[in-house]
Amino acid sequence: MKRFSQQDLDEIDQLWRSVPADHVWTGWSASGAEPEEIWLYRTRAHWRKFPLRKTENGFALFDERGRPVADAETLNDLLRAVESIPGLADSAAQENGD
């Protein structure tokens, strides 16, 4: 896996701080100076924790079960990806064919 640089972390933090306080993206965390994975947090109704990994072409988000849910070439694309992931209720309705 590719590692996130300090510049990547700074850019992710700057992007997160630019969203309104009531945004679905509620926070992020990482462990270590150059982590291989970062966790993005959303409001409970919209899922809670998404692993974020760097790829050759940008970034990839995964759900709590490790399934890919979004790809993004840039951090702005990443923000749109975070916003576009359906909430838990919406996902359950899709799986049940509602």
CYANA upper distance limits for C-alpha pairs under 8 A (distance plus 0.5 A):
  1 MET  CA     36 GLU  CA      6.69
  1 MET  CA     53 ARG  CA      8.20
  1 MET  CA     54 LYS  CA      7.75
  1 MET  CA     55 THR  CA      8.04
  2 LYS  CA     36 GLU  CA      6.52
  2 LYS  CA     53 ARG  CA      8.05
  2 LYS  CA     54 LYS  CA      6.07
  2 LYS  CA     55 THR  CA      6.99
  2 LYS  CA     56 GLU  CA      8.43
  3 ARG  CA     34 GLU  CA      6.17
  3 ARG  CA     35 PRO  CA      5.98
  3 ARG  CA     36 GLU  CA      4.92
  3 ARG  CA     37 GLU  CA      7.99
  3 ARG  CA     54 LYS  CA      7.22
  4 PHE  CA      8 ASP  CA      6.20
  4 PHE  CA      9 LEU  CA      7.19
  4 PHE  CA     34 GLU  CA      5.70
  4 PHE  CA     35 PRO  CA      6.06
  4 PHE  CA     36 GLU  CA      6.63
  4 PHE  CA     37 GLU  CA      8.10
  4 PHE  CA     54 LYS  CA      7.35
  5 SER  CA      9 LEU  CA      6.87
  5 SER  CA     33 ALA  CA      8.19
  5 SER  CA     34 GLU  CA      5.87
  5 SER  CA     35 PRO  CA      8.30
  6 GLN  CA     10 ASP  CA      6.62
  6 GLN  CA     33 ALA  CA      7.51
  6 GLN  CA     34 GLU  CA      7.19
  7 GLN  CA     11 GLU  CA      6.64
  8 ASP  CA     12 ILE  CA      6.63
  9 LEU  CA     13 ASP  CA      6.59
 10 ASP  CA     14 GLN  CA      6.59
 11 GLU  CA     15 LEU  CA      6.59
 11 GLU  CA     75 LEU  CA      8.32
 12 ILE  CA     16 TRP  CA      6.61
 12 ILE  CA     75 LEU  CA      7.60
 13 ASP  CA     17 ARG  CA      6.61
 13 ASP  CA     28 TRP  CA      8.43
 14 GLN  CA     18 SER  CA      6.78
 15 LEU  CA     19 VAL  CA      7.51
 15 LEU  CA     75 LEU  CA      8.04
 15 LEU  CA     76 ASN  CA      8.36
 15 LEU  CA     79 LEU  CA      8.35
 16 TRP  CA     25 TRP  CA      7.93
 16 TRP  CA     27 GLY  CA      7.51
 16 TRP  CA     28 TRP  CA      8.48
 19 VAL  CA     23 HIS  CA      6.77
 19 VAL  CA     25 TRP  CA      8.43
 21 ALA  CA     26 THR  CA      8.36
 24 VAL  CA     42 ARG  CA      5.64
 24 VAL  CA     43 THR  CA      5.91
 24 VAL  CA     46 HIS  CA      7.60
 24 VAL  CA     83 GLU  CA      7.34
 25 TRP  CA     40 LEU  CA      7.76
 25 TRP  CA     41 TYR  CA      6.39
 25 TRP  CA     42 ARG  CA      4.93
 25 TRP  CA     43 THR  CA      7.25
 25 TRP  CA     82 VAL  CA      7.53
 25 TRP  CA     83 GLU  CA      8.07
 26 THR  CA     40 LEU  CA      8.39
 26 THR  CA     41 TYR  CA      5.96
 26 THR  CA     42 ARG  CA      5.49
 26 THR  CA     43 THR  CA      6.68
 27 GLY  CA     40 LEU  CA      6.57
 27 GLY  CA     41 TYR  CA      5.57
 27 GLY  CA     42 ARG  CA      7.49
 28 TRP  CA     38 ILE  CA      7.62
 28 TRP  CA     39 TRP  CA      5.94
 28 TRP  CA     40 LEU  CA      4.89
 28 TRP  CA     41 TYR  CA      6.13
 29 SER  CA     38 ILE  CA      6.43
 29 SER  CA     39 TRP  CA      5.82
 29 SER  CA     40 LEU  CA      7.25
 30 ALA  CA     35 PRO  CA      7.04
 30 ALA  CA     37 GLU  CA      7.45
 30 ALA  CA     38 ILE  CA      5.31
 30 ALA  CA     39 TRP  CA      6.87
 31 SER  CA     35 PRO  CA      6.54
 31 SER  CA     38 ILE  CA      8.15
 36 GLU  CA     53 ARG  CA      6.96
 36 GLU  CA     54 LYS  CA      7.89
 37 GLU  CA     51 PRO  CA      6.79
 37 GLU  CA     52 LEU  CA      6.09
 37 GLU  CA     53 ARG  CA      5.53
 37 GLU  CA     54 LYS  CA      8.11
 38 ILE  CA     51 PRO  CA      6.23
 38 ILE  CA     52 LEU  CA      5.53
 38 ILE  CA     53 ARG  CA      7.15
 39 TRP  CA     49 LYS  CA      6.67
 39 TRP  CA     50 PHE  CA      5.92
 39 TRP  CA     51 PRO  CA      5.07
 39 TRP  CA     52 LEU  CA      6.34
 40 LEU  CA     49 LYS  CA      6.08
 40 LEU  CA     50 PHE  CA      5.52
 40 LEU  CA     51 PRO  CA      6.87
 40 LEU  CA     52 LEU  CA      7.37
 41 TYR  CA     47 TRP  CA      8.30
 41 TYR  CA     48 ARG  CA      5.68
 41 TYR  CA     49 LYS  CA      5.06
 41 TYR  CA     50 PHE  CA      6.82
 42 ARG  CA     46 HIS  CA      6.56
 42 ARG  CA     47 TRP  CA      6.44
 42 ARG  CA     48 ARG  CA      5.40
 42 ARG  CA     49 LYS  CA      6.97
 43 THR  CA     47 TRP  CA      6.83
 43 THR  CA     48 ARG  CA      6.45
 44 ARG  CA     48 ARG  CA      5.68
 45 ALA  CA     87 GLY  CA      6.25
 45 ALA  CA     88 LEU  CA      6.47
 45 ALA  CA     89 ALA  CA      7.88
 46 HIS  CA     85 ILE  CA      8.28
 46 HIS  CA     86 PRO  CA      7.03
 46 HIS  CA     87 GLY  CA      4.13
 46 HIS  CA     88 LEU  CA      5.96
 46 HIS  CA     89 ALA  CA      8.49
 47 TRP  CA     87 GLY  CA      6.58
 47 TRP  CA     88 LEU  CA      6.41
 49 LYS  CA     63 ASP  CA      7.78
 49 LYS  CA     64 GLU  CA      6.89
 50 PHE  CA     61 LEU  CA      6.77
 50 PHE  CA     62 PHE  CA      6.06
 50 PHE  CA     63 ASP  CA      5.75
 50 PHE  CA     64 GLU  CA      6.64
 51 PRO  CA     61 LEU  CA      6.33
 51 PRO  CA     62 PHE  CA      5.85
 51 PRO  CA     63 ASP  CA      7.39
 51 PRO  CA     64 GLU  CA      8.06
 51 PRO  CA     66 GLY  CA      8.31
 52 LEU  CA     59 PHE  CA      7.31
 52 LEU  CA     60 ALA  CA      6.22
 52 LEU  CA     61 LEU  CA      5.16
 52 LEU  CA     62 PHE  CA      7.04
 53 ARG  CA     59 PHE  CA      6.18
 53 ARG  CA     60 ALA  CA      5.83
 53 ARG  CA     61 LEU  CA      7.10
 54 LYS  CA     58 GLY  CA      6.38
 54 LYS  CA     59 PHE  CA      5.01
 54 LYS  CA     60 ALA  CA      6.86
 55 THR  CA     59 PHE  CA      5.75
 55 THR  CA     60 ALA  CA      7.15
 57 ASN  CA     72 ALA  CA      8.42
 57 ASN  CA     73 GLU  CA      6.28
 58 GLY  CA     71 ASP  CA      8.02
 58 GLY  CA     72 ALA  CA      6.24
 58 GLY  CA     73 GLU  CA      4.66
 58 GLY  CA     74 THR  CA      6.53
 59 PHE  CA     71 ASP  CA      6.27
 59 PHE  CA     72 ALA  CA      5.60
 59 PHE  CA     73 GLU  CA      6.64
 59 PHE  CA     74 THR  CA      7.88
 59 PHE  CA     78 LEU  CA      7.78
 60 ALA  CA     68 PRO  CA      7.55
 60 ALA  CA     69 VAL  CA      8.23
 60 ALA  CA     70 ALA  CA      6.32
 60 ALA  CA     71 ASP  CA      4.95
 60 ALA  CA     72 ALA  CA      6.78
 61 LEU  CA     68 PRO  CA      6.44
 61 LEU  CA     69 VAL  CA      6.19
 61 LEU  CA     70 ALA  CA      5.64
 61 LEU  CA     71 ASP  CA      6.79
 62 PHE  CA     66 GLY  CA      5.78
 62 PHE  CA     67 ARG  CA      5.70
 62 PHE  CA     68 PRO  CA      4.76
 62 PHE  CA     69 VAL  CA      5.70
 62 PHE  CA     70 ALA  CA      7.53
 63 ASP  CA     67 ARG  CA      5.91
 63 ASP  CA     68 PRO  CA      6.92
 63 ASP  CA     69 VAL  CA      6.75
 69 VAL  CA     85 ILE  CA      7.92
 70 ALA  CA     81 ALA  CA      6.54
 70 ALA  CA     85 ILE  CA      8.42
 71 ASP  CA     78 LEU  CA      7.90
 71 ASP  CA     81 ALA  CA      7.84
 72 ALA  CA     77 ASP  CA      5.59
 72 ALA  CA     78 LEU  CA      5.54
 72 ALA  CA     81 ALA  CA      7.49
 73 GLU  CA     77 ASP  CA      6.77
 73 GLU  CA     78 LEU  CA      7.93
 74 THR  CA     78 LEU  CA      6.71
 75 LEU  CA     79 LEU  CA      6.82
 76 ASN  CA     80 ARG  CA      7.02
 77 ASP  CA     81 ALA  CA      6.64
 78 LEU  CA     82 VAL  CA      6.67
 79 LEU  CA     83 GLU  CA      6.80
 80 ARG  CA     84 SER  CA      6.58
 81 ALA  CA     85 ILE  CA      6.94
 86 PRO  CA     90 ASP  CA      6.16
 86 PRO  CA     91 SER  CA      6.49
 87 GLY  CA     91 SER  CA      6.63
 88 LEU  CA     92 ALA  CA      6.63
 89 ALA  CA     93 ALA  CA      6.72
 90 ASP  CA     94 GLN  CA      6.81
 91 SER  CA     95 GLU  CA      6.75
 92 ALA  CA     96 ASN  CA      6.65
 93 ALA  CA     97 GLY  CA      6.55
 93 ALA  CA     98 ASP  CA      5.43
 94 GLN  CA     98 ASP  CA      6.43
